[in-house]
Amino acid sequence: MSVLIIGGDKIDTIKGILDQFGDFSVTHWDTRKKSSACRKEIPQNTDYILMLTDFLNHNAMYKYRKEAKKKNIPLICTKRSASSIHCEVCKFLKMDNCEE
C-alpha cells in the first residue's frame, strides 16, 4: 500500500508503526514552508493519506481534505503521537484486537 503522510518533521516512528501493519510505501510532505504547502498535488498511486493535524495549517488541511475526497482517497486525521497514529490506523484497517 502507498501512504502519503502530510505534516510532521521526523516520521521514523510513524514508519515503524506502519511496518507493524504490513508493507507500506511512504511518501512524506512536511509542509514546513507555508509558500509551498498547498501547491503539491496528491500522487496518483496513493492508497490513503495520513494527516498529522498538529503540524498543519488550516489552509493545507482544507485543501488536501477536499482533494482526497474528490479523488476518493481515504483520509486519516490524527495527532503525531505514536498511540494516536496506531489507534487510527487500526480503525482504518478494521482490526479488532489492536494493542500497542
RADAMO-V414318 format. One record per residue. N is the residue number from 1. RES is the residue in one letter. D_LAST is the distance of its C-alpha to the last C-alpha in Angstrom with 1 decimal. Layout:
n res d_last
N RES D_LAST
N RES D_LAST
//
This chain:
n res d_last
1 M 21.2
2 S 22.4
3 V 20.5
4 L 22.3
5 I 20.5
6 I 22.8
7 G 22.6
8 G 21.2
9 D 22.7
10 K 20.3
11 I 17.7
12 D 16.6
13 T 13.1
14 I 13.0
15 K 14.6
16 G 12.0
17 I 9.3
18 L 12.1
19 D 13.0
20 Q 9.9
21 F 11.6
22 G 15.1
23 D 18.1
24 F 18.5
25 S 21.7
26 V 20.9
27 T 23.7
28 H 23.3
29 W 25.8
30 D 25.5
31 T 28.3
32 R 29.4
33 K 33.0
34 K 34.0
35 S 37.0
36 S 35.1
37 A 31.9
38 C 33.3
39 R 35.5
40 K 33.2
41 E 33.0
42 I 29.9
43 P 30.3
44 Q 31.4
45 N 28.8
46 T 25.8
47 D 23.6
48 Y 21.6
49 I 21.4
50 L 18.5
51 M 20.2
52 L 19.0
53 T 21.1
54 D 21.4
55 F 23.2
56 L 25.6
57 N 29.0
58 H 30.0
59 N 32.5
60 A 30.0
61 M 27.5
62 Y 30.3
63 K 31.8
64 Y 28.8
65 R 27.7
66 K 31.3
67 E 31.5
68 A 28.3
69 K 29.7
70 K 33.0
71 K 31.6
72 N 29.3
73 I 26.2
74 P 22.9
75 L 21.6
76 I 18.2
77 C 18.8
78 T 16.1
79 K 16.1
80 R 15.2
81 S 12.4
82 A 9.2
83 S 7.3
84 S 10.3
85 I 10.5
86 H 7.2
87 C 8.4
88 E 11.9
89 V 11.6
90 C 10.1
91 K 13.1
92 F 15.4
93 L 14.8
94 K 15.2
95 M 12.4
96 D 12.7
97 N 10.0
98 C 6.8
99 E 3.8
100 E 0.0
//
